Amino acid sequence: MKTFLSLIALGACLSFGAAQAQPAAPMTAPSAAPQSSAPAQFQNAPDRAPTAQQNKMTACNKDAAGKKGDERKAFMKECLSASAPRMTQQEKMKTCNVGASDKKLKGDDRKTYMKSCLSTPAV
């Protein structure tokens, strides 16, 4: 008897869930949206700009257009691993000081700004 009632309760739950489900939207032909030069995996939402890594990947792909196989693989590895020389701590400190001075920050506001500025990775 308990098994029978359990099966009825399960059936009722499933039928209520099916009644709540909405039908899938009909498939339509793709619209003629503007195409980006970036590959599909690097296309961001319209309100976000591509990251530096995404820009680098796009540039490397463009430069590797005529290469194939191992030659392309080696080129991409070198292109993506190459980076601009990083700022020294002293250069970073100068840049952050200029930014804090431009904003006319003093006291705790300046400390907070400097901490944030110095902890941000600079390229």
N, C-alpha and C positions, 0 to 999 in steps of 0.2 A: 504494500500500500504506500509506504514512504517513497519507494522507488518510482511508483506511478506518479505521485504528486510532484516529485522532483523533476521528472521528465516533462510534465505539463508546465511547471514553472519555468523550466529552461526554454521550452518551446515558446512560451509567452514572451519571455525576454528577447529571444531572437526575432520574433515577429515584430515586436515594438521597435527594435533596432533597425530592421529592414524598412519599416514604415517611415522612420526618421531620415533614412538615407536619401540624398538628393540625386537626381539623375545627372550623369556626366554632361558637361557642356559639349555641344556639337562641335565637331572639328571643322575648322574653316581654312580656307586657303591662306598661306602666309602673306602677311602684308608687306608692302615694299618699304621696309624700314631702312633708314640710312645706314650704310655699312661703315664700320670702323676699320682702320688699317690694322688694329690690334687683333691677334687671334681670339677666337671665341672665349677661351678660358681666361683671357685677360680683360675682357670687357666688363667694366664695373657698372654699378647702378649710376644713373645720370648725375646724381648729386655727389659722387665721389670721383676724385681724380685718380689716375693710375699711380701705383706706387713706383718708387725708383727701380725696384727689381723688375716690375712689369715693363717699364720703359726700356730698361736694359735688355730684357729678353726680346722685345719687339725689334730693337735696333740690331741685335746680334742675328736674329732670324733674317732680317732684311739684308745684312751684309753677307750672310751665308747662302744667298739665293742660288748661286751656280754650283755649289759644292754638294757632293753626294757621299754616302757611306762613311767610311772611316775618316776621310778628309773633313767632312762636315762635323762629325762627332768631335774630332780634335780641335777644330776651329771653335765650335760652340763652347767646349770646355775652357779653352783659353780665354775666349771673349767674356764669358760669364764670370770667370774667376778673377779677371783683371779688375782692379779697382783703383780709384783715384787715391793719392796719398792722403792719409787721415791727418786731421789737425792735431798739432801737439797740444798738450794741456795748457801751455803758456799762451798759444794762439787762441785757444778756446776761451781762456780767462779774459783775454783782451776783448774778444768779440762780445762776451757776456757783459763785461763792464761797460762797453759802449752802449749796448742795448739798455742796460739799467740806467745809465746817465741820460740817454735820450728820453726815457720815460719818466725821468726825474723822481726815481724811487729812493726812499730813505728807510732806515731802520729795518723792521721785520719784513716789510714788503720787499725791500731790496734783497734781504737774505733768502726769502722764499723764491724770488725770481732767479737769483744766482744759482740756487740749488737746482731748480728745475732746468735752467739753461745748461749748466755744467753736466747734468746727468743725461741730457739728450745726446744721442749719437750724432756727431757732425761728420759730414763727408768732405 
